[in-house]
């Protein structure tokens, strides 16, 4: 297998092992990523090149002086070289809008 050269995306992340020819891939294509980076769990990977990522956080409520649990869900573009599956913990980065709902891209699968 020929090792394809990956480019520097400007974020501390491990480059993928796989190879792809996708222009929307941040590692092998020309897609620039922005500063917002989130870590979450893949909830669904049914659509082609798309994953739904969910992350949990706590929100402080001043009225009750307690924290409540909340979660965020977002659709992210998943290049073929990364191949994230349901249940994987992934890091996603903000990018330009790729479609109506996708404004994030998967940059690595966290072990």
Backbone as a printed PyTorch tensor [residue, N CA C, xyz], in Angstrom:
tensor([[[  0.8410,  -1.1740,   0.0000],
         [  0.0000,   0.0000,   0.0000],
         [  0.8890,   1.2420,   0.0000]],

        [[  0.5600,   2.1960,  -0.8440],
         [  1.3210,   3.4290,  -0.9670],
         [  0.8320,   4.4130,   0.0970]],

        [[  1.7630,   4.9790,   0.8270],
         [  1.4370,   5.9630,   1.8670],
         [  1.2350,   7.3140,   1.2080]],

        [[  0.0290,   7.8790,   1.3400],
         [ -0.2710,   9.1750,   0.7480],
         [  0.1410,  10.2840,   1.7040]],

        [[  0.6760,  11.3500,   1.1770],
         [  1.1360,  12.4640,   1.9960],
         [ -0.0570,  13.2320,   2.5490]],

        [[ -0.0100,  13.5390,   3.8470],
         [ -1.0670,  14.3270,   4.4680],
         [ -0.5590,  15.7420,   4.6900]],

        [[ -1.4750,  16.6830,   4.6720],
         [ -1.0790,  18.0690,   4.8750],
         [ -1.3170,  18.4770,   6.3190]],

        [[ -0.7120,  19.5740,   6.7390],
         [ -0.8670,  20.0860,   8.0960],
         [ -2.1680,  20.8710,   8.1710]],

        [[ -3.0820,  20.4640,   9.0570],
         [ -4.3700,  21.1460,   9.1640],
         [ -4.3610,  22.2190,  10.2470]],

        [[ -3.2760,  22.3300,  10.9990],
         [ -3.1640,  23.3710,  12.0070],
         [ -3.7440,  23.0050,  13.3560]],

        [[ -4.1530,  21.7570,  13.5330],
         [ -4.7270,  21.2800,  14.7900],
         [ -3.9470,  20.0550,  15.2190]],

        [[ -3.6820,  19.9450,  16.5340],
         [ -2.9860,  18.7730,  17.0690],
         [ -3.8850,  17.5460,  16.9260]],

        [[ -3.6700,  16.7680,  15.8960],
         [ -4.4500,  15.5640,  15.6470],
         [ -3.5870,  14.5700,  14.8970]],

        [[ -3.8960,  13.2860,  15.1010],
         [ -3.1410,  12.2290,  14.4410],
         [ -3.7040,  12.0070,  13.0350]],

        [[ -2.8540,  12.0570,  12.0000],
         [ -3.3510,  11.8340,  10.6310],
         [ -3.9120,  10.4180,  10.4680]],

        [[ -4.8850,  10.2360,   9.5770],
         [ -5.4820,   8.9070,   9.3950],
         [ -4.5360,   7.9520,   8.6810]],

        [[ -4.7560,   6.6750,   8.9210],
         [ -3.9580,   5.6320,   8.2750],
         [ -4.3910,   5.4240,   6.8270]],

        [[ -5.6910,   5.6130,   6.5650],
         [ -6.2350,   5.3440,   5.2440],
         [ -5.8340,   6.3750,   4.2070]],

        [[ -6.1890,   6.0580,   2.9550],
         [ -5.8780,   6.9100,   1.8140],
         [ -7.1970,   7.2710,   1.1400]],

        [[ -7.3170,   8.5130,   0.6920],
         [ -8.5180,   8.8960,  -0.0400],
         [ -8.1760,   9.9550,  -1.0770]],

        [[ -9.0590,  10.1330,  -2.0320],
         [ -8.9050,  11.1240,  -3.0920],
         [ -9.9770,  12.2040,  -2.9680]],

        [[-10.5730,  12.3530,  -1.7990],
         [-11.6910,  13.2610,  -1.5700],
         [-11.1930,  14.7020,  -1.4340]],

        [[-11.7770,  15.6250,  -2.1770],
         [-11.3970,  17.0310,  -2.0770],
         [-11.8990,  17.6720,  -0.7860]],

        [[-12.9370,  17.0900,  -0.1710],
         [-13.4800,  17.6310,   1.0760],
         [-12.8000,  17.0570,   2.3170]],

        [[-11.7710,  16.2580,   2.1300],
         [-11.0220,  15.7060,   3.2540],
         [-10.0350,  16.7590,   3.7580]],

        [[ -9.9930,  17.0380,   5.0800],
         [ -9.0400,  18.0320,   5.5690],
         [ -7.5850,  17.5720,   5.4710]],

        [[ -7.3430,  16.2620,   5.4470],
         [ -5.9780,  15.7300,   5.4130],
         [ -5.4470,  15.5700,   3.9980]],

        [[ -6.2790,  15.0660,   3.0690],
         [ -5.8150,  14.7650,   1.7170],
         [ -6.3830,  15.7020,   0.6640]],

        [[ -7.3640,  16.5140,   1.0340],
         [ -7.9950,  17.4220,   0.0840],
         [ -7.5940,  18.8650,   0.3460]],

        [[ -8.5290,  19.7670,   0.0480],
         [ -8.2420,  21.1970,   0.1770],
         [ -9.1540,  21.8900,   1.1880]],

        [[ -9.8790,  21.1560,   2.0050],
         [-10.8330,  21.7540,   2.9470],
         [-10.1060,  22.3680,   4.1440]],

        [[-10.2150,  23.6900,   4.3480],
         [ -9.6050,  24.2950,   5.5450],
         [-10.5310,  24.1380,   6.7470]],

        [[ -9.9400,  23.9900,   7.9310],
         [-10.7280,  23.8860,   9.1580],
         [-10.5420,  25.1550,   9.9790]],

        [[-11.5340,  25.4400,  10.8330],
         [-11.5170,  26.6440,  11.6580],
         [-11.1760,  26.2840,  13.0890]],

        [[-11.3590,  27.2330,  14.0100],
         [-10.8330,  27.0520,  15.3540],
         [-11.6670,  26.1720,  16.2750]],

        [[-12.9850,  26.0310,  16.0600],
         [-13.8330,  25.2790,  16.9800],
         [-13.6200,  23.7750,  16.8050]],

        [[-13.1660,  23.1010,  17.8720],
         [-12.9350,  21.6620,  17.8480],
         [-13.7180,  21.0410,  18.9980]],

        [[-14.5190,  20.0090,  18.7060],
         [-15.3450,  19.3430,  19.7070],
         [-15.0210,  17.8560,  19.7300]],

        [[-15.2830,  17.2190,  20.8820],
         [-15.0770,  15.7780,  21.0190],
         [-16.4010,  15.1630,  21.4200]],

        [[-16.8160,  14.1260,  20.7120],
         [-18.0900,  13.4980,  21.0030],
         [-18.1300,  12.0630,  20.5310]],

        [[-19.3030,  11.4520,  20.6740],
         [-19.5120,  10.0510,  20.3200],
         [-20.3960,   9.9840,  19.0850]],

        [[-20.0420,   9.0960,  18.1590],
         [-20.8410,   8.9200,  16.9470],
         [-22.1340,   8.2130,  17.3240]],

        [[-23.2480,   8.8820,  17.0780],
         [-24.5600,   8.3420,  17.4050],
         [-25.1530,   7.5720,  16.2320]],

        [[-24.8770,   8.0380,  15.0140],
         [-25.4070,   7.3900,  13.8260],
         [-24.4090,   7.5490,  12.6880]],

        [[-24.2640,   6.4870,  11.9090],
         [-23.3760,   6.5230,  10.7410],
         [-24.0710,   5.8740,   9.5530]],

        [[-25.3800,   6.0950,   9.4340],
         [-26.1600,   5.4370,   8.3880],
         [-26.0260,   6.1160,   7.0330]],

        [[-25.9270,   7.4260,   7.0090],
         [-25.8440,   8.1490,   5.7440],
         [-24.4390,   8.0390,   5.1480]],

        [[-24.3390,   8.2290,   3.8570],
         [-23.0680,   8.1430,   3.1640],
         [-22.1900,   9.3480,   3.4960]],

        [[-20.9760,   9.1070,   3.9760],
         [-19.9890,  10.1320,   4.3260],
         [-20.4980,  11.1350,   5.3660]],

        [[-21.4560,  10.7350,   6.1900],
         [-22.0180,  11.6160,   7.2140],
         [-22.1760,  10.8400,   8.5150]],

        [[-21.8160,  11.4850,   9.6310],
         [-22.0490,  10.9100,  10.9520],
         [-22.7490,  11.9500,  11.8140]],

        [[-23.5500,  11.4800,  12.7560],
         [-24.1840,  12.3460,  13.7400],
         [-23.3770,  12.2030,  15.0270]],

        [[-22.8300,  13.3200,  15.5170],
         [-21.9690,  13.3150,  16.7030],
         [-22.7200,  13.9810,  17.8550]],

        [[-22.6500,  13.3540,  19.0240],
         [-23.3150,  13.8760,  20.2190],
         [-22.2820,  14.0780,  21.3160]],

        [[-22.3770,  15.2000,  22.0360],
         [-21.5090,  15.4530,  23.1790],
         [-22.3700,  15.9530,  24.3270]],

        [[-21.9930,  15.5790,  25.5410],
         [-22.7280,  15.9510,  26.7460],
         [-21.9970,  17.0670,  27.4760]],

        [[-22.7620,  17.9500,  28.1110],
         [-22.1850,  19.0230,  28.9030],
         [-23.1470,  19.3940,  30.0230]],

        [[-22.6770,  20.1830,  30.9750],
         [-23.4900,  20.6260,  32.1030],
         [-23.7340,  22.1230,  31.9990]],

        [[-24.9530,  22.5390,  32.3330],
         [-25.3340,  23.9470,  32.3070],
         [-25.7780,  24.3540,  33.7000]],

        [[-25.1950,  25.4250,  34.2330],
         [-25.5190,  25.8800,  35.5780],
         [-26.8020,  26.6960,  35.5500]],

        [[-27.7500,  26.3660,  36.4400],
         [-29.0080,  27.0980,  36.5670],
         [-28.9570,  27.9150,  37.8550]],

        [[-28.9230,  29.2350,  37.7130],
         [-28.7730,  30.1040,  38.8860],
         [-29.9850,  30.0470,  39.8020]],

        [[-31.1650,  29.8610,  39.2630],
         [-32.3750,  29.8340,  40.0920],
         [-32.3420,  28.6920,  41.0930]],

        [[-31.9100,  27.5160,  40.6540],
         [-31.8820,  26.3320,  41.5170],
         [-30.5070,  26.0430,  42.0920]],

        [[-29.4980,  26.8060,  41.6890],
         [-28.1200,  26.6330,  42.1360],
         [-27.6260,  25.1990,  41.9290]],

        [[-27.9390,  24.6700,  40.7760],
         [-27.5480,  23.3100,  40.4210],
         [-27.1810,  23.2640,  38.9400]],

        [[-26.5870,  22.1510,  38.5580],
         [-26.2540,  21.9270,  37.1590],
         [-27.2780,  20.9940,  36.5420]],

        [[-27.5960,  21.2330,  35.2850],
         [-28.4440,  20.3090,  34.5450],
         [-27.6370,  19.6930,  33.4130]],

        [[-27.9900,  18.4760,  33.0500],
         [-27.3030,  17.7950,  31.9590],
         [-27.9530,  18.1870,  30.6450]],

        [[-27.1180,  18.4920,  29.6760],
         [-27.5870,  18.8020,  28.3340],
         [-26.6950,  18.0760,  27.3340]],

        [[-27.1510,  18.0450,  26.0850],
         [-26.3210,  17.4530,  25.0420],
         [-26.4820,  18.2410,  23.7570]],

        [[-25.4840,  18.1360,  22.9200],
         [-25.5180,  18.7510,  21.6030],
         [-25.3730,  17.6770,  20.5450]],

        [[-26.0380,  17.8750,  19.4270],
         [-25.9450,  16.9350,  18.3100],
         [-25.6960,  17.7150,  17.0440]],

        [[-24.8050,  17.2090,  16.2220],
         [-24.4880,  17.8890,  14.9790],
         [-24.1230,  16.8450,  13.9200]],

        [[-24.4560,  17.1610,  12.6670],
         [-24.0550,  16.3040,  11.5500],
         [-22.6710,  16.7330,  11.1010]],

        [[-21.8070,  15.7540,  10.8460],
         [-20.4330,  16.0460,  10.4410],
         [-20.0610,  15.2040,   9.2310]],

        [[-19.2340,  15.7680,   8.3740],
         [-18.7350,  15.0670,   7.2030],
         [-17.6350,  14.1000,   7.6330]],

        [[-17.7070,  12.8720,   7.1620],
         [-16.7220,  11.8550,   7.5280],
         [-16.0520,  11.3260,   6.2550]],

        [[-14.7890,  11.7090,   5.9890],
         [-14.0960,  11.2180,   4.7930],
         [-13.8900,   9.7020,   4.8420]],

        [[-13.6880,   9.1030,   3.6920],
         [-13.5120,   7.6520,   3.6170],
         [-12.2480,   7.1760,   4.3150]],

        [[-11.2200,   8.0220,   4.3980],
         [ -9.9600,   7.6130,   5.0220],
         [-10.0840,   7.4950,   6.5450]],

        [[-11.0910,   8.1100,   7.1510],
         [-11.2550,   8.0590,   8.6070],
         [-12.1870,   6.9280,   9.0130]],

        [[-13.2880,   6.7440,   8.3160],
         [-14.2480,   5.6460,   8.5260],
         [-14.6510,   5.4640,   9.9870]],

        [[-15.3400,   6.4390,  10.5400],
         [-15.8570,   6.3490,  11.9080],
         [-17.1390,   5.5270,  11.9160]],

        [[-17.2850,   4.7000,  12.9540],
         [-18.4620,   3.8510,  13.0890],
         [-19.2760,   4.2840,  14.3130]],

        [[-20.4690,   3.7550,  14.4390],
         [-21.3320,   4.0700,  15.5740],
         [-20.6490,   3.6230,  16.8690]],

        [[-20.6260,   4.5280,  17.8620],
         [-20.0030,   4.2290,  19.1440],
         [-18.5730,   4.7260,  19.2740]],

        [[-17.9470,   5.1440,  18.1830],
         [-16.5750,   5.6700,  18.2290],
         [-16.5600,   7.0680,  18.8320]],

        [[-15.4970,   7.3780,  19.5710],
         [-15.2790,   8.7330,  20.0540],
         [-14.4320,   9.4590,  19.0250]],

        [[-14.9240,  10.6020,  18.5490],
         [-14.2590,  11.3290,  17.4730],
         [-14.0550,  12.7860,  17.8510]],

        [[-13.1130,  13.4200,  17.1590],
         [-12.9270,  14.8680,  17.2560],
         [-13.3900,  15.4670,  15.9450]],

        [[-14.2080,  16.5180,  16.0420],
         [-14.7090,  17.1840,  14.8550],
         [-14.2600,  18.6380,  14.8930]],

        [[-14.0540,  19.2130,  13.7320],
         [-13.6140,  20.5990,  13.6160],
         [-14.5880,  21.3570,  12.7190]],

        [[-14.7520,  22.6200,  13.0140],
         [-15.6280,  23.4730,  12.2210],
         [-14.9770,  23.7590,  10.8700]],

        [[-15.7940,  23.8410,   9.8320],
         [-15.3020,  24.1590,   8.4970],
         [-16.3660,  24.9830,   7.7740]],

        [[-16.1360,  25.2470,   6.5210],
         [-17.1380,  25.9750,   5.7400],
         [-18.3660,  25.0780,   5.5690]],

        [[-19.5390,  25.6630,   5.2720],
         [-20.7220,  24.8200,   5.0680],
         [-20.5390,  23.8760,   3.8740]],

        [[-20.6800,  22.5780,   4.1350],
         [-20.5410,  21.5680,   3.0850],
         [-21.8960,  21.1990,   2.4900]],

        [[-22.9570,  21.3760,   3.2620],
         [-24.3210,  21.1590,   2.7920],
         [-25.2450,  21.9610,   3.6930]],

        [[-26.5300,  21.7050,   3.6120],
         [-27.4910,  22.4580,   4.4210],
         [-27.2680,  22.2520,   5.9120]],

        [[-26.9160,  21.0490,   6.3310],
         [-26.7700,  20.7480,   7.7580],
         [-25.3420,  20.4730,   8.2070]],

        [[-24.4110,  20.2310,   7.2690],
         [-23.0480,  19.8630,   7.6530],
         [-22.1080,  21.0610,   7.6210]],

        [[-21.6200,  21.4280,   8.8170],
         [-20.6520,  22.5110,   8.9470],
         [-19.4470,  22.0800,   9.7750]],

        [[-19.3280,  20.7670,   9.9960],
         [-18.2200,  20.1790,  10.7420],
         [-17.6640,  19.0130,   9.9440]],

        [[-16.3900,  18.6810,  10.2350],
         [-15.7390,  17.5490,   9.5690],
         [-15.0050,  16.7310,  10.6300]],

        [[-15.0220,  15.4150,  10.5000],
         [-14.3210,  14.5260,  11.4260],
         [-12.8290,  14.5950,  11.1040]],

        [[-11.9990,  14.8940,  12.1380],
         [-10.5580,  14.9800,  11.8820],
         [ -9.8030,  13.7750,  12.4390]],

        [[-10.3540,  13.0890,  13.4520],
         [ -9.6940,  11.8770,  13.9470],
         [-10.6340,  11.0630,  14.8100]],

        [[-10.3250,   9.7760,  14.8960],
         [-11.0230,   8.8730,  15.8060],
         [-10.1360,   8.7250,  17.0340]],

        [[-10.6730,   9.0740,  18.2100],
         [ -9.9040,   9.0220,  19.4600],
         [-10.0150,   7.6120,  20.0220]],

        [[ -8.8800,   7.0280,  20.3730],
         [ -8.8940,   5.6740,  20.9230],
         [ -9.2380,   5.7020,  22.3930]]])
